[in-house]
């Protein structure tokens, strides 16, 4: 997530920094913006993605990052409400196994101060493009089965 301006609120700036961690594949940067009680929920539930706490989510993303060569993200829109930021993102991902994807997501982020007063992301509700997700997973599985 790029293109931040000085006029943005602290909550929106936080979301840009969190998103930069994905583009740079920087787990430490992502973790630094997550509240200790962080939860990540992926919708639709029909995808079967488990709800993850902070450590589960970071481990999950470490695994995902081993597959990515490049992730170019474009913020399509941002809406802010008290304690929440809603971000619509399009991500183009290239992988080490040659299966690339374009995925759209809408993130609803709950932002709260931590015990030190620093703003942190406490929860993300991730509404993902389920067709793109399923097509990508099937293509990865097919590629891996042909390789073995």
C-alpha positions in Angstrom: 0.0 0.0 0.0 1.7 3.1 -1.1 0.9 6.7 -1.9 0.5 8.0 1.6 0.3 11.7 2.2 1.1 13.8 5.2 -2.6 14.8 5.5 -3.6 11.2 6.3 -4.8 10.3 9.7 -2.7 8.2 12.0 -5.0 5.2 11.4 -4.6 5.4 7.6 -0.9 5.9 7.9 -0.8 2.8 10.1 -2.6 0.8 7.4 -0.1 2.0 4.8 2.8 0.9 6.9 1.2 -2.5 7.6 0.6 -3.0 3.9 4.2 -2.0 3.1 5.3 -5.1 5.1 3.5 -7.3 2.6 5.1 -5.7 -0.5 8.5 -5.9 1.1 7.9 -9.4 2.6 8.9 -8.0 6.0 7.4 -10.1 8.8 8.9 -7.9 11.5 7.4 -4.8 9.9 4.0 -6.4 9.8 4.3 -7.7 13.4 5.3 -4.3 14.7 1.9 -2.9 13.7 -0.2 -5.8 15.2 -1.7 -5.6 18.7 -0.7 -8.4 21.0 -4.3 -9.7 20.9 -4.5 -9.5 17.1 -7.0 -11.7 15.2 -7.2 -12.3 11.4 -10.5 -13.5 10.0 -10.9 -14.4 6.3 -14.2 -14.3 4.6 -16.1 -15.8 3.0 -16.1 -18.6 5.6 -16.8 -21.1 2.8 -13.1 -20.9 2.0 -12.4 -22.8 5.2 -9.7 -20.5 6.3 -9.2 -20.7 10.1 -9.3 -17.6 12.3 -5.8 -16.9 13.3 -4.2 -15.2 16.3 -1.1 -13.0 16.0 1.5 -15.7 16.1 -0.5 -18.1 13.9 -1.0 -15.4 11.3 2.7 -14.4 11.2 3.7 -18.0 10.8 1.1 -18.4 8.0 2.5 -15.3 6.2 6.1 -16.5 6.6 5.1 -19.6 4.6 3.2 -17.6 2.0 6.3 -15.3 1.6 8.4 -18.3 0.7 6.2 -18.8 -2.4 6.2 -15.1 -3.5 8.7 -13.5 -5.8 6.9 -10.2 -6.1 3.7 -8.6 -4.8 2.6 -5.4 -6.3 -0.4 -3.9 -4.4 -2.6 -1.0 -5.4 -4.9 0.7 -2.9 -8.2 1.3 -4.8 -9.9 3.1 -1.9 -9.8 3.8 1.8 -12.6 4.7 4.1 -12.1 5.6 7.7 -14.6 5.4 10.6 -13.9 5.8 14.3 -11.5 3.0 15.3 -11.7 1.4 11.8 -10.1 1.7 8.4 -11.6 -0.1 5.4 -9.1 -0.7 2.5 -9.9 -2.1 -1.0 -6.7 -3.5 -2.4 -5.7 -5.2 -5.7 -2.6 -7.4 -5.4 -0.6 -8.9 -8.3 1.5 -11.7 -7.0 4.3 -13.7 -8.8 5.4 -17.0 -7.3 8.6 -19.1 -7.4 6.7 -21.9 -9.1 5.3 -19.8 -11.9 1.7 -19.6 -10.8 0.8 -15.9 -10.7 -2.4 -14.3 -9.5 -4.3 -11.1 -9.2 -6.4 -10.9 -6.0 -8.7 -8.2 -4.7 -9.4 -7.9 -1.0 -11.3 -5.6 1.2 -9.8 -5.3 4.7 -11.8 -4.0 7.6 -9.2 -3.1 10.3 -10.0 -2.4 13.9 -7.3 -0.1 15.3 -6.7 0.5 19.0 -4.0 2.0 21.2 -1.8 -0.6 22.9 -0.7 -0.3 26.6 2.0 2.3 25.5 -0.5 4.4 23.6 0.8 3.4 20.1 -1.8 2.6 17.5 -2.0 -1.1 16.6 -4.2 -3.2 14.3 -6.2 -5.4 16.6 -8.3 -7.2 14.0 -8.5 -7.6 10.3 -11.6 -8.9 8.6 -10.3 -10.0 5.2 -12.9 -10.3 2.5 -11.0 -12.0 -0.3 -11.8 -12.6 -4.0 -12.9 -16.2 -3.5 -12.7 -17.2 -7.1 -9.2 -15.9 -7.5 -8.2 -17.6 -4.3 -9.6 -21.0 -5.2 -8.2 -20.8 -8.8 -4.7 -19.9 -7.4 -4.8 -22.8 -4.8 -5.9 -25.3 -7.5 -3.2 -24.1 -9.9 -0.5 -24.4 -7.2 -1.6 -27.9 -6.2 -1.7 -29.0 -9.8 1.8 -27.6 -10.4 3.1 -29.2 -7.3 1.6 -32.6 -8.2 3.1 -32.5 -11.7 6.5 -31.7 -10.1 6.5 -34.7 -7.8 
